[in-house]
Amino acid sequence: MEIVDKIKQIVNIVDVASLYTSLKKRGNKYIGLCPFHSEKDPSFNVDEDKQLYHCFGCGRGGDVFTLVMEKEQLSFPEAVRFLAHKYNIPLPSPKASTSGRQKLEEKLYHINALALGYFRQSLYSHPEGKKALAYLKKRGLSQKTIDHFKLGYAPHGWEGIISFFRQQKIPDNLVEKAGLILKKTAENKYYDRFRGRIIFPIFNLTGQVLGFGGRTIFDESPKYLNSPDSPIFIKGQWLYGLNFNKEAIRQAKEIILVEGYTDFLSLYQAGFKNVVASLGTSLTPTQTSLAHRFAPQLTVCYDGDPAGRKAAWRAVSLGLAQGLRVEVILLPQECDPDSYIRQHGANKFKELYQNKEFGFRFLVHHLAQRYNSTLPEEKAALAREVAAEIAKIPDPLIQSEYIRKASEYLNVEEALFRSLFKKEAPTSSPRKSEIFLPAEKRLLQIIFSTPNIAAEVLGQINPAELTGLKSQVIFKFIKEKITAKKLPAYHEIKSSLPAGVFSALSTTLLEPGPPGSLSEAVGCLLSLKKLSLDKEIRELQNKISELEKTGQLNQLNQLLLQLQEKKKLQSKLINQESML
C-alpha cells in the first residue's frame, strides 16, 4: 500500500510516541514512562533508527501503526487515516481494485455525513426546528452541548431526507442500505425512517458517522428509534459518546455506563466527562470488551426500576467476566439518570456516585432475590450460581478474593465454598512463557532488519523442520505473507500471533545488533534445523527403548530405519555448518 509507505517516510515514531508520553534520549534510543500501563521507572523504549517501540514492563511493542492502533483503539485502516490526517498526508481516492465491501462502506459513510449535515441544518432552519430546540433546552441541554455532540432534527414528513438525497443524485437503494429510509411493502416507494425526531449521531472512534438515534417530540411510538444494523453499524458493538470522551475516560481510569442518549448528555453536563451509553440496547460482551480497552473500572448507572436493576445485574456480570472492576450507582426506583439530575441537581447525583455499591455485592444480592435462602436446597442452588459467576472472572487472584466475599455474603463457610467452587469451575492450564533461542533471535533480527534478503532466507525455511521452536509460528506466517521482498505489516503479524510470541518478537527486534548477512542467516537456520532434528532423534531413541522392552519387532524396525535417516540428515547439517 503506497500510502502506508508514504506515512512511514514522513512520520517519525518518536514524534507520535511523544504525543502519549514524555521521552528522553538515552544513547541511540528514547526512553519514557509507558503510555499503556502505570509505572514509576521508565521501561518504554523507542528506537528512532528502526522506527520501533517496546515496553519491557508490559511487553507491548511494534511500529508507528500498532502504537496508534493500541493507544487510540483503532483498526489498521483507521490508524492510517488518523496519521494521514494528523500529518496532512493526502489519502488516495478509492481505486477500482478496492473490494466491493470496502467501496460500499465508503459510500455509506459519505451518505451518513451528508445526512448529519441535513439533520443539523434542519434543527436551525426548518420551521419545526424551533420546537426541537425548545425541547432540548427544556431538558436542560445547553447550546454548547447541543453543538458539541452535533445533535440534529428530522422533520415530521415522509420524504424530507429522500428529496435531499435525490437532489444529491444518490440512489434510493444506497440511502436505504444506510438505514435512513424504508421501502413500502406493497409498492416500490420509500419513506423517511426518522420523522419528527431529535437526532443523536453515533460516531466511530475516528469521528465517522455510523448511524443515528432519534427521539420523538410528538409523543409517537416508539419513543426512541435507532438506525438498523448495516454494513458499517452494529448496535451491540459500539458505545455512544466514546469518540468524544475516550481521553477523559483514560485519565479517570473509569468508564460510567448509562443506557440512553439523554442520560449520557445529562451526566456529561453534570461534569462526568467519562460517560458512555449503550445505545439504549442490552449490553453485549463486545461493548464491555470495548470499554475495557479504555479503562479498568466500569461504573453502571441504569434506571432505578426493576427492569433497570436487572439490566444493571447483567452489565455487572459481563464486566466482571471481562476482568473489569465494577461498581453500581443505585438510583431511586422512579428515576433514570437524566430525570434524577434534572430533579435533584448535579451535586445530589455526585453524592450517589460517591456512595456507589460494590459490583460483586450487587450481583450476589440480585441473585439472592430469586431464592428462598432459608431452604437448604435453594441456598445451595444460589451458592452454585454465584460460583458460576466467579468462574467467569479471568484473574485467579481476583476469583479467590470474590470467593472469600461470597462466603461472607451468603453466610457459608469459606472452605466449603472454595470446595464447591473447585467442583463447579472449569480448570484452565497455565500459560507458558515464550522465549526464543539465541539462533532464533538472531535469525529474526536479520530477516526484519534486512528485508532485501528476507525472501531468500525464508525460501530455505520449512516450518515443519522447526517443530518445537517458539519462532515456528512466526516463520510460517511471514513466509506465507511475504511479497516482492516486502515483509507483512506489524499489525498483521501482531493479530496473527499469540500475545506472548509477539511480545518476545518485539523485544528481540529492539535489541541492538548489526543488520546481518545472508550467510549468517543461513548459519542460524542450520543451527535451528539441527536443534529441532536433535529433539526428534531423542524422541525416536526413547520410543525405541520402550519397544525393545516389549519386543514389538515390526514397529521397532520401522523406527530404527527412521532413526537412521534422521542421523544421516544430522550429519549433513553438521557438514553444511562447518562449510560456512
PyMOL commands that set and color helices and strands:
alter all, ss='L'
color gray80, all
select helices_A, chain A and resi 2-10+13-17+64-72+76-86+100-125+129-138+143-148+160-167+172-177+235-237+242-252+261-269+285-294+306-321+337-344+346-354+359-368+376-391+396-410+414-424+438-449+451-459+463-466+472-481+490-496+499-510+518-550+553-579
alter helices_A, ss='H'
color red, helices_A
select strands_A, chain A and resi 23-26+29-32+44-47+52-55+61-62+152-154+181-183+190-192+197-203+209-216+224-226+254-258+275-277+297-300+325-328+357-358
alter strands_A, ss='S'
color yellow, strands_A
deselect
rebuild
show_as cartoon
